[in-house]
Amino acid sequence: MRNFKPFGRIAIFLVVLFAINWTLNFFIYPYSYTRIDVHNITSGQYDDLFLGSSHGKSAINPITVDTITGRRSTNFCMGGEYPMDAYYIAKETARNHKPTRIIYELDPGYWATTTNEDTSYASVYNELPFSSIKIEYFFAKINDSDFRNTLFPWYMYRKDYKNFLENAKVKTSAAYKEYEREQFTSAYQAYQPEGFINIYHHDQPKSEDNLALWDETSLNKDSVKYFEKLVKFCADEQIELIVITTPIPTETLDKYASEFAAANDYFTAYMAKIGVPYWNFNNIDLPGFDTSIEGFSDYEGHMYGENAEIFSIILGHQLNTLTTATIG
């Protein structure tokens, strides 16, 4: 029996460590709308899945698009979602209920930068249910990151420990159990059904601080690698794939004309080469859409809600063309 005592102590230590970690996650790790996005793709059945960056999150209202297409869609775009994340979201969606079409919103900046280990870094991974896909995702992205942020999700929020009572109140509420979204409504924006973020008009100064410009010399090879994995996955699963770039303010396009022209040239040629339709809405007529900075909350390209509604209608009609032509 003596030989088993060390193993018993290790087992007790691991159980205690697990319990402490669970408790800290419960009290410190906040409720995120990513949890609702994951719930949507694991419990719902969709014809169309929107993937991409925060530009797509604030630009595409699936319910509005669906009134035009007659299909059912959900929006799993989010800030910090690189092609790697989009690829595993697509796989998890298909594992539950395979969509017939994926629309990937391409922000050139996500192809010319690398991921930061901030609060969004592992947010999708943390919310995914356990499966072989999550294990694969772990070794692709999480394994090489700071172990404190991955083994202990609460660690990134440790400075917000004073919110522990509010977090506990939310996580024991009926609203949390039912995946309700009122928690994510503020004076500035609201999380809408099927993953759309409706940004309200506000008086805060408009900034371009988070604008990431295209630079081919800084091309993120992982973005290329995982986008091409997404292309292959869609081909293997017979899922239609369309790539779009959402419009940004005319003022930004004019100020950085050479960078955006270079991005358009690069991605138009790249998508044509691999046979994926590409629609750059900065180069498409948008009736009724406000392309000036007045239609956006910042120079980066996050739309106000009413502008997003107009864009969603335009997008719905564009999807209805079922074109396979590349639009540059």
Secondary structure, 3 states (H helix, E strand, C coil): CHHHHHHHHHHHHHHHHHHHHHHHHHHHCCCCHHHHHHHHHHHCCCCEEEEECHHHHHHCCHHHHHHHHCCCEEEEECCCCCHHHHHHHHHHHHHHCCCCEEEEECCHHHHCCCCCCCCCCCHHHHHCCCCHHHHHHHHHHHCCCCHHHHHCHHHHHHHHHHHHHHHHHHHCCHHHHCCCCHHHECCCEEECHHHCEEECCCCCCCCCCCCCCCCHHHCCHHHHHHHHHHHHHHHHCCCEEEEEECCCCHHHHHHCHHHHHHHHHHHHHHHHHHCCCEEEHHHCCCCCCCCCHHHECCCCCCECHHHHHHHHHHHHHHHHCCCCCCEC
